[in-house]
Amino acid sequence: MPLSHHPLITEFPEHKEAIHCLKMGDAHFQALMEKYEELDKHVFRIEDGSEPSEDSYVENLKKERLALKDDILQMLKAK
């Protein structure tokens, strides 16, 4: 399976406008989005071999990314 990033705009294309609005006007959403993007990039670097790491560490990062994604989706649905 090819490696890929999981940007929010790709994960939630139906919420493109809400993502933009919240990113511009909600500091909490912006912080969550930045943390999500940071985790996504970190996971990608580990999976492509740029950063060596233990499997359990990667799995924890993925769980944290998923939790952030769930929080972000809840904010998008409330918009």
JOJOKA-V995729 format. One record per residue. SS is DSSP state (alpha for helix, beta for strand, coil for the rest). OMEGA is omega in whole degrees, 0 to 359 (* if undefined). Layout:
[[SS:OMEGA] [SS:OMEGA]]
This chain:
[[coil:180] [coil:178] [coil:176] [coil:173] [coil:180] [coil:180] [coil:183] [alpha:181] [alpha:177] [alpha:180] [alpha:183] [coil:183] [alpha:180] [alpha:181] [alpha:184] [alpha:182] [alpha:179] [alpha:178] [alpha:181] [alpha:181] [alpha:181] [alpha:179] [alpha:182] [alpha:188] [alpha:183] [coil:184] [alpha:179] [alpha:178] [alpha:180] [alpha:179] [alpha:178] [alpha:181] [alpha:178] [alpha:178] [alpha:178] [alpha:181] [alpha:177] [alpha:179] [alpha:180] [alpha:179] [alpha:179] [alpha:178] [alpha:180] [alpha:180] [alpha:179] [alpha:183] [alpha:179] [coil:175] [coil:180] [coil:179] [coil:177] [coil:180] [coil:176] [coil:179] [alpha:182] [alpha:178] [alpha:179] [alpha:179] [alpha:177] [alpha:177] [alpha:180] [alpha:178] [alpha:178] [alpha:177] [alpha:179] [alpha:178] [alpha:177] [alpha:179] [alpha:177] [alpha:178] [alpha:180] [alpha:179] [alpha:178] [alpha:178] [alpha:179] [alpha:180] [alpha:180] [alpha:182] [coil:*]]
